[in-house]
Amino acid sequence: MSDLFKKAISLGVGLTIVSKEKVEKAVDELVKRGELAPSESKALVDRLVERGEEERGAFKTAVQEQVQRVLKELKVPAQSDVTELETRIAALERRVAELEGTSPQEDTITDTRTD
């Protein structure tokens, strides 16, 4: 597992899975124990929720980058590559049909992909 992926998981697991309600509950406990002034609680909740959103975004980006890297290493073609090849095949089939003097068949490529 790459360091980037490990860091992304470490960052993401923290606040990204904590709901706003849980953050509010934890902050309320701090207020009840006198460790936080009531006037500061809303600002702290807002900061923690914002930080969670930032980390959620960073985690998502890191995972997407890792997946793209793995797909590239495995030489999995992108959907745009497959579409381009399908278009080229269809054009070649039409050209062959013209040269042979026959009409091109509509569904010559069987779609076996499962989406």
DRENTORKOL-3810 file (N, C-alpha, C; in nm, 4 decimals):
REM DRENTORKOL-3810
@n.u->0.0854; n.v->-0.1170; n.w->0.0000; ca.u->0.0000; ca.v->0.0000; ca.w->0.0000; c.u->0.0903; c.v->0.1237; c.w->0.0000
@n.u->0.0639; n.v->0.2176; n.w->-0.0877; ca.u->0.1502; ca.v->0.3347; ca.w->-0.0978; c.u->0.1324; c.v->0.4270; c.w->0.0223
@n.u->0.2336; n.v->0.5107; n.w->0.0447; ca.u->0.2268; ca.v->0.6059; ca.w->0.1561; c.u->0.1110; c.v->0.7028; c.w->0.1387
@n.u->0.0878; n.v->0.7482; n.w->0.0147; ca.u->-0.0222; ca.v->0.8418; ca.w->-0.0108; c.u->-0.1545; c.v->0.7793; c.w->0.0305
@n.u->-0.1728; n.v->0.6537; n.w->-0.0046; ca.u->-0.2973; ca.v->0.5861; ca.w->0.0283; c.u->-0.3108; c.v->0.5705; c.w->0.1791
@n.u->-0.2012; n.v->0.5336; n.w->0.2472; ca.u->-0.2050; ca.v->0.5202; ca.w->0.3934; c.u->-0.2391; c.v->0.6538; c.w->0.4589
@n.u->-0.1759; n.v->0.7614; n.w->0.4098; ca.u->-0.2033; ca.v->0.8937; ca.w->0.4657; c.u->-0.3481; c.v->0.9344; c.w->0.4412
@n.u->-0.3988; n.v->0.9039; n.w->0.3226; ca.u->-0.5363; ca.v->0.9394; ca.w->0.2908; c.u->-0.6329; c.v->0.8671; c.w->0.3831
@n.u->-0.6072; n.v->0.7415; n.w->0.4078; ca.u->-0.6947; ca.v->0.6655; ca.w->0.4975; c.u->-0.6859; c.v->0.7214; c.w->0.6383
@n.u->-0.5637; n.v->0.7514; n.w->0.6841; ca.u->-0.5473; ca.v->0.8062; ca.w->0.8187; c.u->-0.6202; c.v->0.9393; c.w->0.8334
@n.u->-0.6062; n.v->1.0247; n.w->0.7326; ca.u->-0.6749; ca.v->1.1538; ca.w->0.7360; c.u->-0.8255; c.v->1.1359; c.w->0.7311
@n.u->-0.8683; n.v->1.0482; n.w->0.6439; ca.u->-1.0102; ca.v->1.0359; ca.w->0.6174; c.u->-1.0900; c.v->0.9685; c.w->0.7254
@n.u->-1.0308; n.v->0.8778; n.w->0.7962; ca.u->-1.1062; ca.v->0.8012; ca.w->0.8936; c.u->-1.1495; c.v->0.8875; c.w->1.0110
@n.u->-1.0715; n.v->0.9871; n.w->1.0452; ca.u->-1.1028; ca.v->1.0724; ca.w->1.1597; c.u->-1.2368; c.v->1.1422; c.w->1.1499
@n.u->-1.2357; n.v->1.2660; n.w->1.1057; ca.u->-1.3575; ca.v->1.3458; ca.w->1.1050; c.u->-1.4521; c.v->1.3121; c.w->0.9913
@n.u->-1.4067; n.v->1.2431; n.w->0.8907; ca.u->-1.4952; ca.v->1.2182; ca.w->0.7767; c.u->-1.6118; c.v->1.1271; c.w->0.8110
@n.u->-1.5943; n.v->1.0429; n.w->0.9122; ca.u->-1.7038; ca.v->0.9528; ca.w->0.9461; c.u->-1.7852; c.v->1.0029; c.w->1.0654
@n.u->-1.7460; n.v->1.1146; n.w->1.1189; ca.u->-1.8172; ca.v->1.1694; ca.w->1.2339; c.u->-1.9255; c.v->1.2644; c.w->1.1835
@n.u->-2.0466; n.v->1.2405; n.w->1.2272; ca.u->-2.1564; ca.v->1.3266; ca.w->1.1854; c.u->-2.1563; c.v->1.4560; c.w->1.2662
@n.u->-2.2273; n.v->1.5548; n.w->1.2133; ca.u->-2.2373; ca.v->1.6830; ca.w->1.2829; c.u->-2.3002; c.v->1.6628; c.w->1.4214
@n.u->-2.3957; n.v->1.5743; n.w->1.4303; ca.u->-2.4619; ca.v->1.5488; ca.w->1.5588; c.u->-2.3632; c.v->1.4953; c.w->1.6619
@n.u->-2.2739; n.v->1.4061; n.w->1.6190; ca.u->-2.1751; ca.v->1.3520; ca.w->1.7115; c.u->-2.0761; c.v->1.4601; c.w->1.7546
@n.u->-2.0390; n.v->1.5473; n.w->1.6618; ca.u->-1.9491; ca.v->1.6577; ca.w->1.6955; c.u->-2.0171; c.v->1.7477; c.w->1.7976
@n.u->-2.1438; n.v->1.7795; n.w->1.7734; ca.u->-2.2177; ca.v->1.8658; ca.w->1.8661; c.u->-2.2274; c.v->1.8005; c.w->2.0044
@n.u->-2.2513; n.v->1.6713; n.w->2.0072; ca.u->-2.2614; ca.v->1.6000; ca.w->2.1349; c.u->-2.1286; c.v->1.6055; c.w->2.2100
@n.u->-2.0185; n.v->1.5849; n.w->2.1393; ca.u->-1.8868; ca.v->1.5892; ca.w->2.2026; c.u->-1.8562; c.v->1.7285; c.w->2.2545
@n.u->-1.8903; n.v->1.8295; n.w->2.1778; ca.u->-1.8661; ca.v->1.9678; ca.w->2.2208; c.u->-1.9549; c.v->2.0012; c.w->2.3404
@n.u->-2.0795; n.v->1.9555; n.w->2.3397; ca.u->-2.1685; ca.v->1.9783; ca.w->2.4546; c.u->-2.1103; c.v->1.9163; c.w->2.5819
@n.u->-2.0491; n.v->1.7998; n.w->2.5678; ca.u->-1.9851; ca.v->1.7358; ca.w->2.6835; c.u->-1.8712; c.v->1.8227; c.w->2.7365
@n.u->-1.7943; n.v->1.8811; n.w->2.6438; ca.u->-1.6857; ca.v->1.9710; ca.w->2.6867; c.u->-1.7420; c.v->2.0913; c.w->2.7618
@n.u->-1.8544; n.v->2.1444; n.w->2.7149; ca.u->-1.9183; ca.v->2.2589; ca.w->2.7818; c.u->-1.9672; c.v->2.2160; c.w->2.9203
@n.u->-2.0311; n.v->2.0989; n.w->2.9290; ca.u->-2.0820; ca.v->2.0507; ca.w->3.0580; c.u->-1.9704; c.v->2.0299; c.w->3.1599
@n.u->-1.8543; n.v->1.9834; n.w->3.1125; ca.u->-1.7413; ca.v->1.9610; ca.w->3.2032; c.u->-1.6652; c.v->2.0899; c.w->3.2331
@n.u->-1.7064; n.v->2.1982; n.w->3.1709; ca.u->-1.6420; ca.v->2.3269; ca.w->3.1952; c.u->-1.5112; c.v->2.3448; c.w->3.1217
@n.u->-1.4836; n.v->2.2597; n.w->3.0245; ca.u->-1.3590; ca.v->2.2690; ca.w->2.9484; c.u->-1.3712; c.v->2.3624; c.w->2.8288
@n.u->-1.4929; n.v->2.4081; n.w->2.8034; ca.u->-1.5176; ca.v->2.4959; ca.w->2.6897; c.u->-1.6303; c.v->2.5900; c.w->2.7263
@n.u->-1.6131; n.v->2.7165; n.w->2.6932; ca.u->-1.7172; ca.v->2.8157; ca.w->2.7215; c.u->-1.8335; c.v->2.7948; c.w->2.6249
@n.u->-1.9572; n.v->2.8085; n.w->2.6761; ca.u->-2.0736; ca.v->2.7918; ca.w->2.5880; c.u->-2.0692; c.v->2.8832; c.w->2.4652
@n.u->-2.0145; n.v->3.0017; n.w->2.4820; ca.u->-2.0084; ca.v->3.0960; ca.w->2.3696; c.u->-1.9123; c.v->3.0486; c.w->2.2602
@n.u->-1.8200; n.v->2.9598; n.w->2.2954; ca.u->-1.7234; ca.v->2.9095; ca.w->2.1972; c.u->-1.7687; c.v->2.7803; c.w->2.1301
@n.u->-1.8750; n.v->2.7190; n.w->2.1821; ca.u->-1.9140; ca.v->2.5866; ca.w->2.1338; c.u->-1.9576; c.v->2.5870; c.w->1.9872
@n.u->-2.0392; n.v->2.6842; n.w->1.9468; ca.u->-2.0861; ca.v->2.6857; ca.w->1.8079; c.u->-1.9703; c.v->2.7046; c.w->1.7117
@n.u->-1.8776; n.v->2.7928; n.w->1.7463; ca.u->-1.7620; ca.v->2.8163; ca.w->1.6585; c.u->-1.6775; c.v->2.6892; c.w->1.6468
@n.u->-1.6609; n.v->2.6171; n.w->1.7573; ca.u->-1.5829; ca.v->2.4935; ca.w->1.7538; c.u->-1.6527; c.v->2.3873; c.w->1.6682
@n.u->-1.7830; n.v->2.3734; n.w->1.6867; ca.u->-1.8589; ca.v->2.2773; ca.w->1.6046; c.u->-1.8425; c.v->2.3124; c.w->1.4576
@n.u->-1.8590; n.v->2.4400; n.w->1.4243; ca.u->-1.8461; ca.v->2.4831; ca.w->1.2846; c.u->-1.7075; c.v->2.4516; c.w->1.2292
@n.u->-1.6040; n.v->2.4792; n.w->1.3093; ca.u->-1.4668; ca.v->2.4511; ca.w->1.2648; c.u->-1.4441; c.v->2.3018; c.w->1.2444
@n.u->-1.4934; n.v->2.2205; n.w->1.3381; ca.u->-1.4748; ca.v->2.0755; ca.w->1.3271; c.u->-1.5508; c.v->2.0183; c.w->1.2072
@n.u->-1.6722; n.v->2.0659; n.w->1.1849; ca.u->-1.7505; ca.v->2.0186; ca.w->1.0706; c.u->-1.6826; c.v->2.0614; c.w->0.9405
@n.u->-1.6342; n.v->2.1846; n.w->0.9364; ca.u->-1.5640; ca.v->2.2331; ca.w->0.8171; c.u->-1.4380; c.v->2.1497; c.w->0.7919
@n.u->-1.3665; n.v->2.1225; n.w->0.8978; ca.u->-1.2455; ca.v->2.0401; ca.w->0.8848; c.u->-1.2798; c.v->1.8999; c.w->0.8348
@n.u->-1.3898; n.v->1.8463; n.w->0.8841; ca.u->-1.4355; ca.v->1.7154; ca.w->0.8386; c.u->-1.4666; c.v->1.7163; c.w->0.6904
@n.u->-1.5316; n.v->1.8220; n.w->0.6440; ca.u->-1.5624; ca.v->1.8344; ca.w->0.5013; c.u->-1.4340; c.v->1.8438; c.w->0.4189
@n.u->-1.3381; n.v->1.9210; n.w->0.4678; ca.u->-1.2100; ca.v->1.9338; ca.w->0.3974; c.u->-1.1396; c.v->1.7982; c.w->0.3893
@n.u->-1.1377; n.v->1.7272; n.w->0.5001; ca.u->-1.0712; ca.v->1.5969; ca.w->0.5024; c.u->-1.1465; c.v->1.4949; c.w->0.4182
@n.u->-1.2778; n.v->1.5047; n.w->0.4155; ca.u->-1.3580; ca.v->1.4162; ca.w->0.3317; c.u->-1.3213; c.v->1.4377; c.w->0.1848
@n.u->-1.3070; n.v->1.5661; n.w->0.1464; ca.u->-1.2673; ca.v->1.5983; ca.w->0.0095; c.u->-1.1273; c.v->1.5487; c.w->-0.0215
@n.u->-1.0348; n.v->1.5677; n.w->0.0722; ca.u->-0.8968; ca.v->1.5219; ca.w->0.0522; c.u->-0.8919; c.v->1.3690; c.w->0.0432
@n.u->-0.9704; n.v->1.3034; n.w->0.1269; ca.u->-0.9759; ca.v->1.1569; ca.w->0.1251; c.u->-1.0300; c.v->1.1066; c.w->-0.0087
@n.u->-1.1371; n.v->1.1689; n.w->-0.0545; ca.u->-1.1974; ca.v->1.1290; ca.w->-0.1822; c.u->-1.0987; c.v->1.1481; c.w->-0.2965
@n.u->-1.0299; n.v->1.2614; n.w->-0.2978; ca.u->-0.9310; ca.v->1.2894; ca.w->-0.4020; c.u->-0.8174; c.v->1.1878; c.w->-0.3980
@n.u->-0.7682; n.v->1.1586; n.w->-0.2794; ca.u->-0.6576; ca.v->1.0639; ca.w->-0.2660; c.u->-0.6987; c.v->0.9246; c.w->-0.3144
@n.u->-0.8192; n.v->0.8834; n.w->-0.2789; ca.u->-0.8668; ca.v->0.7519; ca.w->-0.3224; c.u->-0.8831; c.v->0.7495; c.w->-0.4741
@n.u->-0.9398; n.v->0.8559; n.w->-0.5306; ca.u->-0.9560; ca.v->0.8617; ca.w->-0.6759; c.u->-0.8209; c.v->0.8564; c.w->-0.7466
@n.u->-0.7240; n.v->0.9301; n.w->-0.6961; ca.u->-0.5900; ca.v->0.9283; ca.w->-0.7558; c.u->-0.5288; c.v->0.7885; c.w->-0.7480
@n.u->-0.5454; n.v->0.7234; n.w->-0.6350; ca.u->-0.4903; ca.v->0.5891; ca.w->-0.6174; c.u->-0.5575; c.v->0.4912; c.w->-0.7132
@n.u->-0.6879; n.v->0.4987; n.w->-0.7255; ca.u->-0.7596; ca.v->0.4096; ca.w->-0.8161; c.u->-0.7144; c.v->0.4339; c.w->-0.9605
@n.u->-0.7009; n.v->0.5609; n.w->-0.9995; ca.u->-0.6553; ca.v->0.5924; ca.w->-1.1351; c.u->-0.5149; c.v->0.5365; c.w->-1.1595
@n.u->-0.4286; n.v->0.5471; n.w->-1.0598; ca.u->-0.2923; ca.v->0.4951; ca.w->-1.0741; c.u->-0.2935; c.v->0.3432; c.w->-1.0931
@n.u->-0.3744; n.v->0.2751; n.w->-1.0132; ca.u->-0.3828; ca.v->0.1298; ca.w->-1.0232; c.u->-0.4405; c.v->0.0895; c.w->-1.1592
@n.u->-0.5452; n.v->0.1575; n.w->-1.2030; ca.u->-0.6035; ca.v->0.1264; ca.w->-1.3337; c.u->-0.5015; c.v->0.1475; c.w->-1.4456
@n.u->-0.4227; n.v->0.2526; n.w->-1.4333; ca.u->-0.3208; ca.v->0.2792; ca.w->-1.5342; c.u->-0.2138; c.v->0.1703; c.w->-1.5321
@n.u->-0.1710; n.v->0.1307; n.w->-1.4117; ca.u->-0.0708; ca.v->0.0246; ca.w->-1.3991; c.u->-0.1216; c.v->-0.1072; c.w->-1.4574
@n.u->-0.2510; n.v->-0.1331; n.w->-1.4412; ca.u->-0.3102; ca.v->-0.2551; ca.w->-1.4943; c.u->-0.3454; c.v->-0.2421; c.w->-1.6426
@n.u->-0.3216; n.v->-0.1241; n.w->-1.6964; ca.u->-0.3487; ca.v->-0.0940; ca.w->-1.8377; c.u->-0.4951; c.v->-0.1157; c.w->-1.8739
@n.u->-0.5832; n.v->-0.0758; n.w->-1.7820; ca.u->-0.7268; ca.v->-0.0808; ca.w->-1.8083; c.u->-0.7616; c.v->0.0416; c.w->-1.8935
@n.u->-0.8216; n.v->0.0193; n.w->-2.0105; ca.u->-0.8524; ca.v->0.1332; ca.w->-2.0969; c.u->-0.9621; c.v->0.2212; c.w->-2.0372
@n.u->-0.9506; n.v->0.3497; n.w->-2.0646; ca.u->-1.0528; ca.v->0.4440; ca.w->-2.0206; c.u->-1.1762; c.v->0.4274; c.w->-2.1085
@n.u->-1.2922; n.v->0.4664; n.w->-2.0573; ca.u->-1.4156; ca.v->0.4553; ca.w->-2.1344; c.u->-1.4042; c.v->0.5325; c.w->-2.2651
@n.u->-1.3373; n.v->0.6461; n.w->-2.2636; ca.u->-1.3212; ca.v->0.7246; ca.w->-2.3866; c.u->-1.2404; c.v->0.6477; c.w->-2.4903
@n.u->-1.1409; n.v->0.5700; n.w->-2.4473; ca.u->-1.0620; ca.v->0.4875; ca.w->-2.5399; c.u->-1.1489; c.v->0.3796; c.w->-2.6036
@n.u->-1.2318; n.v->0.3158; n.w->-2.5217; ca.u->-1.3197; ca.v->0.2098; ca.w->-2.5713; c.u->-1.4200; c.v->0.2687; c.w->-2.6710
@n.u->-1.4781; n.v->0.3815; n.w->-2.6378; ca.u->-1.5748; ca.v->0.4466; ca.w->-2.7264; c.u->-1.5101; c.v->0.4837; c.w->-2.8594
@n.u->-1.3893; n.v->0.5385; n.w->-2.8520; ca.u->-1.3178; ca.v->0.5750; ca.w->-2.9743; c.u->-1.2928; c.v->0.4522; c.w->-3.0617
@n.u->-1.2510; n.v->0.3423; n.w->-3.0013; ca.u->-1.2274; ca.v->0.2192; ca.w->-3.0764; c.u->-1.3569; c.v->0.1646; c.w->-3.1372
@n.u->-1.4656; n.v->0.1709; n.w->-3.0636; ca.u->-1.5943; ca.v->0.1256; ca.w->-3.1159; c.u->-1.6346; c.v->0.2073; c.w->-3.2381
@n.u->-1.6111; n.v->0.3379; n.w->-3.2327; ca.u->-1.6427; ca.v->0.4266; ca.w->-3.3451; c.u->-1.5573; c.v->0.3907; c.w->-3.4659
@n.u->-1.4281; n.v->0.3685; n.w->-3.4420; ca.u->-1.3385; ca.v->0.3317; ca.w->-3.5520; c.u->-1.3774; c.v->0.1977; c.w->-3.6130
@n.u->-1.4149; n.v->0.1014; n.w->-3.5297; ca.u->-1.4566; ca.v->-0.0303; ca.w->-3.5797; c.u->-1.5817; c.v->-0.0167; c.w->-3.6660
@n.u->-1.6775; n.v->0.0621; n.w->-3.6191; ca.u->-1.8008; ca.v->0.0816; ca.w->-3.6958; c.u->-1.7700; c.v->0.1439; c.w->-3.8316
@n.u->-1.6796; n.v->0.2421; n.w->-3.8345; ca.u->-1.6420; ca.v->0.3059; ca.w->-3.9615; c.u->-1.5739; c.v->0.2051; c.w->-4.0537
@n.u->-1.4865; n.v->0.1230; n.w->-3.9979; ca.u->-1.4189; ca.v->0.0200; ca.w->-4.0794; c.u->-1.5180; c.v->-0.0829; c.w->-4.1326
@n.u->-1.6144; n.v->-0.1212; n.w->-4.0513; ca.u->-1.7163; ca.v->-0.2160; ca.w->-4.0962; c.u->-1.7975; c.v->-0.1579; c.w->-4.2116
@n.u->-1.8323; n.v->-0.0295; n.w->-4.2004; ca.u->-1.9050; ca.v->0.0350; ca.w->-4.3104; c.u->-1.8211; c.v->0.0368; c.w->-4.4370
@n.u->-1.6926; n.v->0.0676; n.w->-4.4216; ca.u->-1.6025; ca.v->0.0734; ca.w->-4.5372; c.u->-1.5865; c.v->-0.0638; c.w->-4.6015
@n.u->-1.5712; n.v->-0.1689; n.w->-4.5218; ca.u->-1.5600; ca.v->-0.3044; ca.w->-4.5749; c.u->-1.6885; c.v->-0.3417; c.w->-4.6482
@n.u->-1.8026; n.v->-0.3075; n.w->-4.5875; ca.u->-1.9305; ca.v->-0.3378; ca.w->-4.6508; c.u->-1.9430; c.v->-0.2666; c.w->-4.7848
@n.u->-1.8989; n.v->-0.1400; n.w->-4.7922; ca.u->-1.9020; ca.v->-0.0652; ca.w->-4.9188; c.u->-1.8138; c.v->-0.1329; c.w->-5.0230
@n.u->-1.6948; n.v->-0.1727; n.w->-4.9833; ca.u->-1.6011; ca.v->-0.2363; ca.w->-5.0758; c.u->-1.6520; c.v->-0.3720; c.w->-5.1235
@n.u->-1.7222; n.v->-0.4435; n.w->-5.0366; ca.u->-1.7769; ca.v->-0.5739; ca.w->-5.0729; c.u->-1.9101; c.v->-0.5613; c.w->-5.1444
@n.u->-1.9669; n.v->-0.4430; n.w->-5.1438; ca.u->-2.0950; ca.v->-0.4213; ca.w->-5.2091; c.u->-2.2124; c.v->-0.4757; c.w->-5.1314
@n.u->-2.1949; n.v->-0.4893; n.w->-5.0015; ca.u->-2.3043; ca.v->-0.5363; ca.w->-4.9167; c.u->-2.3425; c.v->-0.4255; c.w->-4.8208
@n.u->-2.4556; n.v->-0.4430; n.w->-4.7562; ca.u->-2.4950; ca.v->-0.3412; ca.w->-4.6581; c.u->-2.4356; c.v->-0.3777; c.w->-4.5227
@n.u->-2.3889; n.v->-0.2776; n.w->-4.4485; ca.u->-2.3305; ca.v->-0.3069; ca.w->-4.3170; c.u->-2.4374; c.v->-0.3553; c.w->-4.2207
@n.u->-2.4029; n.v->-0.4514; n.w->-4.1378; ca.u->-2.4963; ca.v->-0.5019; ca.w->-4.0378; c.u->-2.4968; c.v->-0.4079; c.w->-3.9190
@n.u->-2.6133; n.v->-0.3857; n.w->-3.8625; ca.u->-2.6278; ca.v->-0.2880; ca.w->-3.7556; c.u->-2.5589; c.v->-0.3294; c.w->-3.6258
@n.u->-2.5892; n.v->-0.4439; n.w->-3.5765; ca.u->-2.5378; ca.v->-0.4853; ca.w->-3.4456; c.u->-2.4283; c.v->-0.5903; c.w->-3.4624
@n.u->-2.3177; n.v->-0.5507; n.w->-3.5238; ca.u->-2.2101; ca.v->-0.6466; ca.w->-3.5441; c.u->-2.1241; c.v->-0.6644; c.w->-3.4217
@n.u->-2.1257; n.v->-0.5677; n.w->-3.3312; ca.u->-2.0473; ca.v->-0.5790; ca.w->-3.2077; c.u->-2.1429; c.v->-0.6142; c.w->-3.0956
@n.u->-2.1181; n.v->-0.7266; n.w->-3.0332; ca.u->-2.2004; ca.v->-0.7673; ca.w->-2.9201; c.u->-2.1432; c.v->-0.7043; c.w->-2.7943
@n.u->-2.2251; n.v->-0.6315; n.w->-2.7251; ca.u->-2.1821; ca.v->-0.5633; ca.w->-2.6031; c.u->-2.1887; c.v->-0.6622; c.w->-2.4874
@n.u->-2.0712; n.v->-0.7070; n.w->-2.4429; ca.u->-2.0628; ca.v->-0.8039; ca.w->-2.3330; c.u->-2.0249; c.v->-0.7388; c.w->-2.2020
@n.u->-2.0100; n.v->-0.6057; n.w->-2.2020; ca.u->-1.9727; ca.v->-0.5364; ca.w->-2.0780; c.u->-2.0901; c.v->-0.5367; c.w->-1.9811
@n.u->-2.0541; n.v->-0.5375; n.w->-1.8546; ca.u->-2.1554; ca.v->-0.5232; ca.w->-1.7496; c.u->-2.1253; c.v->-0.3967; c.w->-1.6752
@n.u->-2.2178; n.v->-0.3033; n.w->-1.6814; ca.u->-2.1958; ca.v->-0.1726; ca.w->-1.6169; c.u->-2.2532; c.v->-0.1668; c.w->-1.4820
END
